[in-house]
Amino acid sequence: MSFSGLAYVLFTVLLTIISGGIIAYYYNPKRKEKIEEPKHRMLDDEE
């Protein structure tokens, strides 16, 4: 495998790890309330 092929494979693996980390961070159950808050705030009646 040439250097450019190895670089593409390593870059792809790096992007996959970063994407997985972002998804795991976003869908963490501890963050659910913070993520859902704007949706509920938008649906509340204004006084």
C-alpha positions as CSV (number, residue, x, y, z in Angstrom):
1,M,0.0,0.0,0.0
2,S,1.4,3.4,-0.9
3,F,1.7,6.3,1.4
4,S,-1.3,8.1,-0.2
5,G,-3.5,5.0,0.2
6,L,-2.5,4.6,3.9
7,A,-3.2,8.4,4.4
8,Y,-6.7,8.0,3.0
9,V,-7.4,5.0,5.2
10,L,-6.1,6.7,8.3
11,F,-8.1,9.9,7.5
12,T,-11.3,7.8,7.0
13,V,-10.8,6.1,10.3
14,L,-10.1,9.4,12.0
15,L,-13.3,10.9,10.6
16,T,-15.3,7.8,11.6
17,I,-14.0,8.1,15.2
18,I,-14.7,11.8,15.4
19,S,-18.2,11.3,14.0
20,G,-18.9,8.5,16.4
21,G,-17.7,10.7,19.3
22,I,-20.0,13.6,18.3
23,I,-23.0,11.2,18.0
24,A,-22.3,9.6,21.3
25,Y,-21.9,13.0,23.0
26,Y,-25.1,14.3,21.4
27,Y,-27.3,11.3,22.2
28,N,-25.9,10.9,25.8
29,P,-28.9,10.4,28.1
30,K,-27.5,13.0,30.5
31,R,-27.9,15.7,27.9
32,K,-31.5,14.8,26.9
33,E,-33.1,17.5,29.0
34,K,-30.8,20.2,27.7
35,I,-31.4,19.2,24.1
36,E,-35.2,18.9,24.5
37,E,-35.6,22.2,26.4
38,P,-35.8,24.6,23.3
39,K,-38.6,22.3,21.8
40,H,-40.7,22.5,25.0
41,R,-40.0,26.2,25.4
42,M,-41.3,26.8,21.8
43,L,-44.5,24.8,22.5
44,D,-45.3,26.6,25.8
45,D,-48.0,29.2,25.7
46,E,-46.7,32.7,26.2
47,E,-48.3,34.7,29.0
